[in-house]
Amino acid sequence: MGRILVVDDEAAIVELIALNLRHEGHEVRMAYDSESASNAVRESLPDLVLLDWMLPGEPGVSLARRWRGDPRTKALPIVMLTARADERDVVQGLDAGADDYLAKPFSTNELMARVRAVLRRKAPEALDAPVEAGPLRLDPSTRRVHWGPGEVSLGPTEFRLLRYLMTYPERVHSRAQLLDRVWGDHVFIEERTVDVHIKRLRDALHPVGCSNLIETVRGAGYRLARPSPAAA
C-alpha cells in the first residue's frame, strides 16, 4: 500500500478521500494549501499526491510544475483533482506534469481506481531503482550495498530493512510499521524482532563507518539519518 498526500482546501473533501484511502490500507497525510503541501513533500516523499488545482497561495498546477522541475521530486506521481474540466484545462494539467486528471465531482470508486492504476504503473520502476542516501547506495537489481567505494555485506532481511529506511530517509518508523512494511502484515512475529535486525544492520554498516546513520528515536522507533555532505 502507498503513502499518499491529499492536498485540497476543502476539509470535507480531504476527510472523505482520506477515509477511503485508509480503508484500502494506504497511509495518508493531509494538506490544505500549497505551503503545507510543499513542506510535507520536503519532509518526506509520498508515493502519490492527490493535488487540487485551486489552492490558497500557489495554484496546484504551478506546484506540480515546480515539483517536476526538481530532481528530487521529478518522478513524484501526481493525480490532479479539479472542477476545471475543459479540454484545455486537462491538457494544461497534464502538461504541468500530472500523471492523471480527475474532474469534480467524482465518485470515490473512480478515484480509488485511478490511485491504484497510478501506483501500479510506478511500482515496476521502484522495484529495481537504486536508492541513495549520500555516499550510501543500495541497488535492488544486483542486491549490493555500497558506502562510497566500500561494499556492505547484508543478509536478506537486513537488506530489505535498509532499503525501506533509505526509501523514506529521516522519517521515524515504529516497530509495528517496520514489521508491516518489511516483513509483511501476514507474518506474526514479536516487535522486538525488529530490534535484533536493527542491531545486525548496524553491525554490518560498522566496518564502513556508517552505522550511526540508523538512529533510535526514543519511544517512537527508528529512522535513517541523512549523511553529512562531508561523509565519504
MARLOVO-905876 format. One record per residue: x negated, y, z negated of N, C-alpha, C in turn. Coordinates in steps of 0.05 Angstrom, whole numbers, padded with zeros to 5 digits, always signed. Atoms other than C-alpha are relative to their C-alpha. Layout:
XYZXYZXYZ...
This chain:
-00017-00024+00000+00000+00000+00000-00018+00025+00000+00016-00023-00003-00022+00071+00012+00003+00021-00022-00002-00023+00017-00036+00134-00027+00009+00024+00017-00013-00019-00018+00009+00187+00002+00005+00027-00014-00006-00027+00010+00012+00262-00008+00024+00011+00015-00025-00011-00011+00081+00293+00003-00001+00030-00004+00002-00029+00001+00079+00367+00019+00025+00013+00012-00025-00013-00009+00145+00406+00022+00008+00020-00022-00008-00020+00020+00171+00469-00012+00028-00005-00012-00026+00007+00011+00239+00437-00025-00003-00023-00019+00005+00020+00020+00233+00400-00090+00018-00025+00002-00019+00023-00002+00295+00356-00078-00009-00019+00022+00010+00017-00022+00266+00331-00012-00025-00015-00009+00024+00013+00010+00199+00317-00044+00006-00023-00019-00007+00020+00020+00230+00278-00101+00013-00024+00014-00013+00022-00014+00274+00237-00054-00021-00017+00016+00021+00015-00015+00215+00219-00009-00018-00016-00018+00018+00013+00019+00171+00203-00068+00013-00025-00012-00015+00023+00012+00225+00157-00098-00001-00024+00019-00001+00022-00020+00230+00117-00033-00028-00011+00005+00028+00009-00004+00154+00114-00024-00009-00018-00023+00008+00016+00023+00144+00088-00095+00015-00026+00000-00016+00025-00001+00199+00037-00084-00014-00020+00019+00015+00018-00018+00156+00009-00027-00028-00006-00009+00026+00007+00012+00095+00006-00072-00022+00020+00005+00020-00020-00005+00059+00069-00050-00005+00017-00025+00007-00019+00021+00023+00116-00097+00004+00028+00011-00009-00026-00011+00050+00187-00089-00011+00023-00016+00006-00026+00012+00023+00256-00102+00018+00021+00014-00018-00020-00011+00066+00318-00091-00012+00028+00000+00009-00028-00002+00051+00389-00069+00023+00017+00012-00022-00016-00008+00098+00447-00057-00008+00025+00016+00009-00022-00017+00055+00497-00019-00027-00008+00011+00025+00006-00014-00007+00499+00025-00024+00000-00019+00024-00002+00018-00055+00518-00031-00002-00026-00017+00002+00025+00016-00036+00459-00076-00005-00024+00017+00005+00022-00019-00037+00413-00015-00030-00001+00006+00029-00001-00005-00108+00436+00002-00016-00009-00023+00014+00008+00024-00130+00427-00069+00002-00031-00005-00004+00029+00004-00101+00356-00072-00018-00016+00019+00017+00013-00019-00137+00336-00008-00029+00004-00006+00028-00006+00008-00201+00369-00031-00009-00018-00023+00006+00016+00024-00198+00330-00096-00005-00029+00008+00004+00028-00010-00189+00262-00062+00018-00004+00025-00015+00004-00025-00168+00240+00007+00022-00021-00003-00022+00019+00000-00100+00207+00011-00002-00018+00025-00002+00017-00023-00084+00151+00061+00018+00013+00022-00020-00013-00018-00029+00194+00092+00011+00025-00012-00013-00025+00009+00000+00264+00087+00027+00003+00015-00025-00008-00012+00074+00278+00099+00002+00030-00004+00005-00029+00001+00070+00352+00116+00023+00016+00012-00021-00018-00011+00126+00403+00123-00012+00022+00016+00009-00021-00017+00118+00454+00178+00000+00027-00014-00003-00026+00012+00144+00514+00139-00007-00002-00030+00009+00001+00028+00106+00524+00073-00006+00028-00009+00010-00025+00011+00093+00583+00027-00030+00002+00004+00028-00004-00006+00026+00612+00046-00006-00009+00028+00008+00009-00027-00008+00577+00104+00021-00021+00011-00019+00019-00011+00041+00541+00151-00012-00028+00002+00010+00027-00001+00036+00465+00153-00014-00006+00026+00013+00005-00026+00018+00465+00227-00028+00011+00000+00027-00012+00002-00041+00511+00212-00018-00016-00018+00015+00016+00019-00062+00468+00153-00009-00026+00014+00008+00024-00015-00061+00406+00198-00023+00005+00019+00021-00007-00019-00104+00441+00250-00027+00004-00015+00025-00005+00015-00154+00462+00196-00011-00027-00009+00010+00026+00009-00158+00391+00169-00013-00015+00024+00012+00014-00023-00171+00364+00239-00027+00012+00008+00026-00012-00007-00229+00413+00247-00022-00005-00021+00019+00005+00022-00263+00390+00182-00009-00030+00003+00010+00028-00003-00308+00327+00189+00010-00018-00022-00009+00017+00022-00285+00302+00121+00029-00008+00004-00028+00005-00002-00211+00305+00139+00010-00004+00029-00008+00001-00028-00211+00298+00214+00016-00025+00007-00014+00025-00005-00185+00226+00211+00024-00004-00019-00022+00002+00019-00132+00241+00157+00026-00003+00015-00026+00004-00013-00065+00212+00181+00020+00021-00010-00019-00021+00006-00011+00266+00183+00026-00005+00015-00027+00000-00012+00064+00260+00195+00013+00027-00006-00012-00026+00004+00096+00328+00206+00030-00003-00004-00029-00001+00006+00165+00340+00176+00010+00028+00005-00009-00027-00005+00205+00399+00202+00028+00001+00012-00026-00004-00012+00272+00427+00222-00003+00011+00028+00005-00011-00027+00240+00454+00286-00003-00024+00019-00001+00024-00017+00259+00401+00337-00002+00006+00030+00004-00006-00029+00249+00438+00403-00024-00015+00011+00022+00015-00012+00203+00402+00451-00026+00015-00003+00026-00014+00002+00151+00457+00450-00010+00000-00029+00008+00002+00028+00151+00455+00373-00013-00028-00005+00011+00027+00003+00140+00379+00376-00028-00001+00012+00026+00000-00013+00083+00389+00425-00021+00016-00016+00019-00016+00016+00052+00444+00382-00009-00015-00025+00007+00016+00023+00055+00399+00321-00019-00022+00006+00017+00022-00008+00023+00341+00357-00028+00011+00009+00025-00012-00009-00030+00386+00388-00016+00010-00024+00015-00008+00024-00047+00411+00318-00013-00023-00014+00013+00023+00012-00066+00340+00300+00018-00019-00014-00018+00019+00013-00004+00307+00273+00000-00027+00014-00002+00027-00012-00001+00232+00284+00028-00007+00008-00028+00004-00006+00074+00233+00285+00016+00024-00009-00017-00024+00004+00132+00282+00281+00028-00009-00006-00027+00008+00008+00199+00275+00246+00017+00025-00006-00017-00023+00003+00255+00326+00253+00020-00004-00023-00021+00000+00020+00300+00343+00194+00027+00007+00013+00000+00020+00021+00349+00318+00175-00007-00028+00011+00007+00027-00008+00322+00247+00178+00009-00020-00021-00008+00021+00019+00342+00181+00147-00025-00009-00014+00023+00010+00015+00297+00153+00093-00011-00026+00013+00009+00024-00013+00295+00087+00131-00018+00006+00024+00017-00008-00023+00267+00122+00193-00027+00010-00010+00025-00010+00011+00216+00159+00151-00018-00022-00010+00016+00022+00010+00193+00095+00117-00012-00016+00023+00010+00015-00024+00186+00061+00185-00023+00015+00013+00021-00016-00012+00144+00119+00211-00026-00002-00018+00022+00002+00019+00100+00115+00148-00014-00027+00004+00012+00027-00003+00089+00040+00157-00015-00001+00027+00013+00001-00026+00073+00049+00231-00027+00015+00000+00025-00015+00000+00020+00103+00219-00021-00014-00017+00020+00014+00016-00013+00064+00163-00010-00025+00014+00010+00024-00014-00015+00001+00206-00020+00008+00022+00018-00009-00022-00048+00040+00263-00027+00007-00011+00026-00009+00012-00101+00067+00216-00015-00023-00014+00012+00021+00016-00113+00002+00178-00023-00014+00014+00023+00014-00013-00157-00034+00231-00025+00017+00000+00024-00017-00001-00203+00027+00235-00013+00000-00028+00011-00002+00027-00210+00029+00159-00013-00026-00009+00010+00026+00010-00225-00046+00152-00030-00002+00004+00028+00004-00006-00293-00043+00185-00017+00025+00000+00014-00025-00001-00311+00030+00179-00020+00002-00024+00019-00004+00022-00375+00043+00138+00009+00022-00019-00007-00020+00020-00365+00082+00074-00026+00011-00012+00024-00013+00010-00417+00132+00049+00006+00018-00024-00001-00019+00022-00429+00170-00016-00029+00009-00004+00028-00009+00000-00493+00210-00007-00017-00022+00013+00017+00021-00011-00550+00160+00005+00011-00028-00002-00012+00026+00003-00505+00102-00015+00018-00006+00023-00016+00007-00024-00477+00067+00046+00008-00030-00001-00011+00027+00000-00432+00006+00050+00012-00006+00027-00010+00007-00027-00418-00029+00116+00016-00026-00002-00017+00024+00002-00359-00078+00114-00006-00021+00022+00004+00019-00022-00376-00108+00182-00024-00018-00004+00024+00016+00005-00445-00131+00160-00002-00010-00029+00000+00007+00028-00429-00138+00086-00026+00008-00014+00025-00010+00011-00491-00097+00069+00004+00027-00014-00001-00025+00015-00501-00040+00019-00029+00010-00002+00027-00012+00002-00560+00008+00022+00001+00026-00017+00005-00026+00013-00585+00064-00023-00025+00011+00013+00023-00009-00016-00629+00102+00024-00012-00023+00015+00012+00022-00014-00679+00052+00051+00003-00027-00015-00002+00024+00016-00666+00002-00005+00026-00014+00003-00025+00016-00003-00616-00055+00003+00009-00010-00028-00012+00009+00025-00569-00075-00054+00013-00027+00004-00012+00027-00003-00550-00148-00064+00024-00001-00019-00024+00002+00016-00478-00156-00087+00015-00026+00005-00018+00022-00003-00431-00213-00099+00026+00009+00013-00025-00008-00015-00363-00214-00062+00018+00019-00016-00018-00017+00016-00323-00184-00120-00012+00027-00004+00014-00026+00004-00375-00130-00135+00000+00016+00026-00001-00014-00026-00376-00113-00060+00027+00013+00004-00027-00011-00003-00300-00104-00059+00004+00023-00019-00004-00021+00020-00302-00064-00123-00015+00026+00007+00015-00024-00008-00357-00017-00098+00013+00013+00024-00013-00011-00024-00322-00009-00032+00025+00017-00007-00024-00014+00008-00258+00012-00066-00007+00026-00014+00008-00024+00014-00293+00061-00113-00012+00021+00019+00012-00018-00020-00332+00091-00054+00021+00013+00018-00021-00011-00017-00268+00100-00014+00014+00023-00013-00013-00021+00015-00240+00144-00069-00019+00012-00021+00020-00011+00018-00301+00180-00099+00012+00021-00019-00007-00019+00021-00292+00219-00164+00029-00004-00011-00027+00006+00010-00222+00191-00173-00002-00020-00023+00000+00019+00023-00210+00157-00241+00020-00022+00005-00016+00024-00004-00183+00086-00235+00003-00015-00026-00004+00016+00024-00152+00049-00293-00007-00029+00006+00006+00028-00004-00169-00024-00303+00023-00014+00015-00023+00012-00014-00098-00043-00282+00001+00007+00029+00001-00008-00028-00105-00003-00218-00021-00015+00015+00021+00014-00013-00171-00036-00202+00007-00029+00004-00009+00028-00003-00142-00105-00214+00019-00002+00023-00020+00001-00022-00085-00089-00167-00012+00004+00027+00011-00007-00026-00127-00058-00112-00023-00018+00009+00024+00016-00007-00189-00102-00115+00006-00030-00001-00006+00029+00002-00163-00169-00139+00026-00007+00012-00027+00005-00011-00091-00162-00115+00020-00005-00022-00019+00002+00022-00027-00158-00155+00011-00028-00004-00009+00028+00003-00014-00233-00145-00019-00016-00018+00020+00014+00016-00075-00250-00187+00004+00008-00029-00005-00006+00029-00063-00256-00262-00025-00006-00016+00024+00002+00016-00127-00242-00299+00000+00023-00020+00001-00021+00020-00144-00200-00360-00014+00024+00009+00012-00025-00008-00162-00128-00354-00030+00002-00007+00028-00001+00008-00228-00139-00390-00019-00013+00021+00015+00011-00023-00250-00179-00328-00012+00023+00016+00010-00023-00015-00258-00111-00295-00026+00010-00013+00025-00009+00014-00310-00091-00348-00024-00017+00007+00021+00018-00006-00350-00153-00333-00012+00006+00028+00009-00005-00027-00353-00138-00259-00012+00027+00004+00012-00026-00001-00368-00065-00270-00029-00002-00011+00027+00004+00011-00428-00087-00312-00018-00013+00021+00016+00014-00021-00451-00134-00256-00006+00019+00023+00005-00020-00022-00443-00078-00205-00022+00019-00008+00021-00018+00009-00485-00031-00247-00027-00014+00000+00025+00015+00001-00538-00085-00257-00011-00003+00029+00009+00003-00028-00541-00095-00181-00010+00027+00011+00009-00026-00009-00548-00020-00169-00025+00011-00014+00022-00010+00017-00601-00011-00223-00027-00001+00014+00026+00000-00012-00661-00034-00182-00006+00022+00020+00004-00022-00019-00650+00021-00130+00005+00027-00014-00002-00025+00015-00637+00072-00185+00025+00016+00002-00025-00015-00002-00564+00090-00176+00023-00012-00016-00021+00012+00017-00527+00050-00230+00016+00021-00014-00014-00021+00014-00508+00116-00263+00023+00012+00016-00023-00010-00016-00460+00131-00205+00027-00012-00010-00024+00013+00010-00410+00083-00237+00005+00011-00028-00004-00013+00026-00382+00125-00294+00024-00012-00014-00023+00008+00017-00338+00103-00352+00014+00026-00009-00015-00023+00010-00283+00153-00367+00016-00010-00025-00010+00011+00025-00266+00141-00440+00031+00001-00001-00029+00002+00003-00194+00118-00450+00015+00001+00026-00014-00002-00026-00179+00122-00375-00008-00022+00019+00009+00020-00020-00222+00075-00333-00027+00006+00011+00026-00004-00013-00279+00082-00283+00003+00017+00025+00000-00015-00025-00299+00126-00226-00029-00001+00012+00026-00003-00013-00355+00134-00175-00006+00030+00002+00009-00028-00002-00392+00200-00183-00013+00005+00027+00014-00007-00024-00417+00236-00122-00030+00003-00006+00029-00004+00004-00493+00231-00116-00008+00029+00004+00010-00028-00004-00531+00296-00122-00014+00001+00027+00013-00004-00026-00558+00325-00057-00030-00009+00000+00029+00007+00001-00629+00311-00082-00005-00030-00002+00003+00029+00002-00615+00236-00090-00011-00012+00025+00011+00012-00024-00653+00191-00043+00000-00030-00003
